[in-house]
Amino acid sequence: MKDPIDYVTREYLKSTVIKIDTEYVILLPMLILSLYMFLTSFSFPTQAATFPRLTTGLVIIGTSILLAAKLLPHEVTNKLSVGKNKTKRDTSLIDAAKDEMGEFEDDVSANSLESSAQRPIPDSVFAGLSIGFYIITGYLIGILWASPLFILVYTLWFRLNWYVVIMLTISGFIIAYLFMIYLVLPLDEGALTGVFNAF
């Protein structure tokens, strides 16, 4: 039988220590890039800067809220949450700790088995690496070519059905192509474009 006091102490530590998970790996680069893009938009003419400022401003606000919510202690998020998931105070702390401890152990064992099955790295690390790969590849060869490549690798990693992989990869290329055509942006060009054109 697990010690309820030990469980409460562990839950408190879990609620106050920042855990590195997929959400942080994705949200932090998004926030940093959005801040950079927002500040860069001030070098554009007023009309051209409106759209980038609005979109990056919304991303900055959204990611900041999500990151702040993850950083708050568990007790604060329980008080702020609304609905049926709110922690009930009418049960004793020890009974709640015993019940949750059993669920926690079941979840941990299920997640560890699922995520460790035939994976060389954790999914959260892969998500961060693939986003970095997408940014670097987009810079080098152009977003038009990097987008379908990123989608292909990402969907294959998470073992989606082959027809979903093909559909999403083609959709990513079409969306990037439409952005390039209608916004008159050189999304098919990257830093290496000049190198390839020299041959």
C-alpha positions as CSV (number, residue, x, y, z in Angstrom):
1,M,0.0,0.0,0.0
2,K,1.3,3.4,-1.0
3,D,1.9,6.1,1.6
4,P,-0.7,8.9,1.0
5,I,1.6,11.6,2.4
6,D,4.4,10.5,0.0
7,Y,1.9,10.7,-2.8
8,V,0.7,14.3,-1.8
9,T,4.4,15.4,-1.6
10,R,5.1,13.9,-5.0
11,E,2.0,15.6,-6.5
12,Y,3.1,18.9,-5.1
13,L,6.5,18.6,-6.6
14,K,5.0,17.6,-9.9
15,S,2.8,20.6,-9.8
16,T,5.6,23.1,-9.2
17,V,8.4,21.6,-11.2
18,I,8.4,22.4,-15.0
19,K,8.1,19.2,-16.9
20,I,9.6,18.9,-20.4
21,D,6.8,17.5,-22.6
22,T,5.7,17.9,-26.1
23,E,3.7,21.0,-25.4
24,Y,6.8,22.9,-24.1
25,V,8.9,21.7,-27.0
26,I,6.4,23.1,-29.4
27,L,5.2,26.2,-27.6
28,L,8.6,27.7,-26.7
29,P,9.9,27.8,-30.3
30,M,6.6,29.2,-31.4
31,L,6.7,31.9,-28.8
32,I,10.3,32.8,-29.7
33,L,9.7,32.8,-33.4
34,S,6.5,34.9,-33.0
35,L,8.3,37.5,-30.9
36,Y,11.1,37.7,-33.5
37,M,8.5,38.0,-36.4
38,F,6.5,40.6,-34.4
39,L,9.5,42.8,-33.8
40,T,10.7,42.3,-37.4
41,S,7.3,43.5,-38.7
42,F,8.1,47.0,-37.5
43,S,10.6,47.4,-40.3
44,F,7.8,46.8,-42.9
45,P,5.6,49.6,-44.3
46,T,2.4,50.1,-42.3
47,Q,0.1,48.3,-44.7
48,A,2.3,45.4,-45.1
49,A,3.0,45.0,-41.4
50,T,-0.7,44.8,-40.3
51,F,-1.2,41.1,-41.1
52,P,2.1,39.8,-39.6
53,R,1.5,41.9,-36.5
54,L,-2.0,40.6,-35.9
55,T,-1.2,37.0,-36.5
56,T,2.0,36.9,-34.5
57,G,0.4,38.9,-31.8
58,L,-2.4,36.3,-31.5
59,V,0.2,33.5,-31.5
60,I,2.2,35.3,-28.7
61,I,-0.9,35.8,-26.6
62,G,-2.1,32.2,-27.1
63,T,1.2,30.5,-26.4
64,S,1.8,32.8,-23.4
65,I,-1.5,31.7,-21.9
66,L,-0.8,28.0,-22.6
67,L,2.7,28.3,-21.1
68,A,1.5,30.2,-18.1
69,A,-1.3,27.7,-17.4
70,K,1.3,24.9,-17.5
71,L,3.6,26.7,-15.0
72,L,0.9,27.4,-12.4
73,P,0.8,25.0,-9.4
74,H,-1.9,22.3,-9.6
75,E,-3.9,23.9,-6.8
76,V,-4.2,27.2,-8.7
77,T,-5.3,25.5,-11.9
78,N,-7.9,23.5,-10.0
79,K,-9.3,26.7,-8.6
80,L,-9.3,28.4,-12.0
81,S,-10.8,25.4,-13.8
82,V,-14.6,25.4,-14.4
83,G,-16.8,22.4,-14.9
84,K,-17.1,18.8,-13.8
85,N,-13.3,18.2,-13.7
86,K,-12.8,20.5,-10.7
87,T,-11.4,18.8,-7.7
88,K,-14.0,17.9,-5.1
89,R,-13.2,19.1,-1.6
90,D,-15.8,16.9,0.2
91,T,-13.7,13.7,0.1
92,S,-10.8,13.3,2.5
93,L,-7.3,13.9,1.2
94,I,-6.1,10.4,2.0
95,D,-9.0,8.7,0.2
96,A,-8.5,11.0,-2.9
97,A,-4.7,10.3,-2.8
98,K,-5.3,6.5,-2.7
99,D,-7.7,6.6,-5.6
100,E,-5.6,8.9,-7.7
101,M,-2.4,6.9,-6.9
102,G,-3.9,3.8,-8.5
103,E,-5.0,5.8,-11.6
104,F,-1.6,7.4,-11.8
105,E,0.3,4.1,-11.7
106,D,-2.0,2.7,-14.4
107,D,-1.5,5.7,-16.7
108,V,2.3,5.8,-16.2
109,S,2.7,2.1,-17.0
110,A,0.4,2.3,-20.1
111,N,2.2,5.5,-21.4
112,S,5.7,4.1,-20.8
113,L,4.9,0.9,-22.6
114,E,3.3,2.7,-25.5
115,S,5.9,5.4,-25.9
116,S,8.9,3.1,-25.5
117,A,7.7,0.5,-28.0
118,Q,10.2,0.6,-30.9
119,R,11.0,4.3,-30.5
120,P,14.7,5.3,-30.5
121,I,13.8,8.7,-28.9
122,P,10.7,10.0,-27.0
123,D,7.9,11.6,-29.0
124,S,8.4,15.0,-27.3
125,V,12.1,15.0,-28.4
126,F,11.2,14.0,-31.9
127,A,8.6,16.8,-32.1
128,G,11.2,19.4,-31.1
129,L,13.8,18.0,-33.5
130,S,11.3,17.8,-36.4
131,I,10.3,21.4,-35.9
132,G,13.9,22.5,-35.8
133,F,14.5,20.3,-39.0
134,Y,11.5,22.0,-40.7
135,I,12.8,25.5,-39.9
136,I,16.3,24.8,-41.1
137,T,15.2,22.9,-44.2
138,G,12.7,25.6,-45.0
139,Y,15.5,28.2,-44.8
140,L,17.8,26.1,-46.9
141,I,15.6,24.8,-49.7
142,G,12.3,26.8,-49.3
143,I,9.1,26.3,-47.3
144,L,7.3,25.0,-50.4
145,W,9.6,21.9,-50.5
146,A,10.2,21.6,-46.7
147,S,6.5,21.5,-45.8
148,P,5.6,18.2,-47.5
149,L,8.9,16.7,-46.4
150,F,8.1,17.7,-42.7
151,I,4.6,16.4,-43.0
152,L,5.8,13.1,-44.5
153,V,8.4,12.5,-41.7
154,Y,6.0,13.6,-38.9
155,T,3.1,11.4,-40.0
156,L,5.3,8.4,-40.6
157,W,6.8,8.7,-37.1
158,F,3.3,8.6,-35.6
159,R,2.4,5.7,-37.8
160,L,-0.7,7.1,-39.5
161,N,-2.3,5.1,-42.2
162,W,-0.6,5.3,-45.6
163,Y,-3.5,7.1,-47.3
164,V,-3.6,9.7,-44.5
165,V,0.1,10.3,-44.9
166,I,-0.2,10.8,-48.7
167,M,-3.3,13.0,-48.3
168,L,-1.7,15.3,-45.7
169,T,1.6,15.5,-47.6
170,I,-0.1,16.5,-50.8
171,S,-2.3,18.9,-48.9
172,G,0.7,20.5,-47.3
173,F,2.3,21.1,-50.7
174,I,-0.9,22.5,-52.2
175,I,-1.4,24.9,-49.2
176,A,2.2,26.1,-49.4
177,Y,1.9,26.5,-53.2
178,L,-1.3,28.5,-52.9
179,F,0.4,30.8,-50.3
180,M,3.3,31.3,-52.8
181,I,1.0,32.1,-55.7
182,Y,-1.6,34.3,-54.0
183,L,0.7,36.2,-51.6
184,V,3.5,36.4,-54.3
185,L,6.1,35.1,-51.9
186,P,9.2,33.2,-53.0
187,L,8.5,30.1,-50.8
188,D,10.2,27.8,-53.3
189,E,13.5,29.6,-52.8
190,G,16.0,29.1,-49.9
191,A,19.5,29.9,-49.0
192,L,20.8,27.0,-51.3
193,T,18.7,28.1,-54.3
194,G,21.6,30.2,-55.7
195,V,24.0,27.3,-55.2
196,F,21.8,24.9,-57.2
197,N,21.1,27.6,-59.9
198,A,24.9,28.0,-60.4
199,F,25.1,24.4,-61.8
